[in-house]
Amino acid sequence: MLKIFAGALFLLFLVGCAPSRYVKDGMGPQDFERDHFDCEMRVVTIYGGWARMGAGEAVMAGQDIHRCLLTKGYRKVAAAQ
């Protein structure tokens, strides 16, 4: 049973680590960097700074940054696209 759980966990790790990037029609890499920085600063300020976050809060901050980028019109695609 433990081997099955470990195998499933490893598979989820591999899928979750697949290379990806954010794209938005009509926007270039510099536009993304600006928007990503804006989202990161907003989110990190809410949590009190990267240095004050624990591991769980850092994961939640990453998810919040992802949601911020989605609200700005970006979508996440496989890196090969």
N, C-alpha and C positions, 0 to 999 in steps of 0.2 A: 504494500500500500504506500509506503514511504517513497519507494522508487517511482511510482506513478505520479505522486505529488511533486517530487523533485523534477521529473521529466516535464510535467505540465508547466511548472514554474519556469524552467529553463526555456521552454518554447515561448512563453509569454515574454520573457526577457528578450529573446531574439526578435520577436515581432515588434516589440516596443522600441527597440534600438535601430530599426530600419532607418537609413538615411532619408531625411525629408527636408523640405524647405517651404517657405511661405511665398506665395505669388499673389499679385493683384494686377489686373489688366491695366496697362498703361503706366505702370510704375516700375522703376528700375531699382538696382541694388542700393543706391544712395537713399532713395525714398524709403525703402524698407528699413535701412539702418536708422534713419531719423524716427520713423514710427515705432520701431522696436525700442529705441532708447526712451522715447516718450512713455510708452507702456511700462517699461521696466522701472523708470523713475517714479511713476505714479504708484505702482504696486509696492515697490520696495519702501517708499515713504510710508505707506499704510502699515507695513510690518515693522517699521522702525529701523530699517537698514539691514543689509545682508549679514553683517557681523552679529547682529542681535538675534538672528533666526536660528532655530533648531532645524534638524533635518526635515521634520514634518512640515514646518512652516515654509521651508525653502521649496518643497514639492508643491505646496499649495500656491506659493507665489508664482512658480513656473506655470501652473495651470491658469492662474489669473492673468498672467502676461499673454498666454495663448488666447484666452477669451477676449482680452483687450484687442489683440491683433485681428481677431475675427470680426469684432464690432467695427474696425476700421476698414473692413472689406477684403481682408486677406483670406486665403484658403491654404491649407497645408496639403502639399502634394509630395509624391515620391521624388527623391533627388534627381532621378534619371530623366524626369520630364522637363 
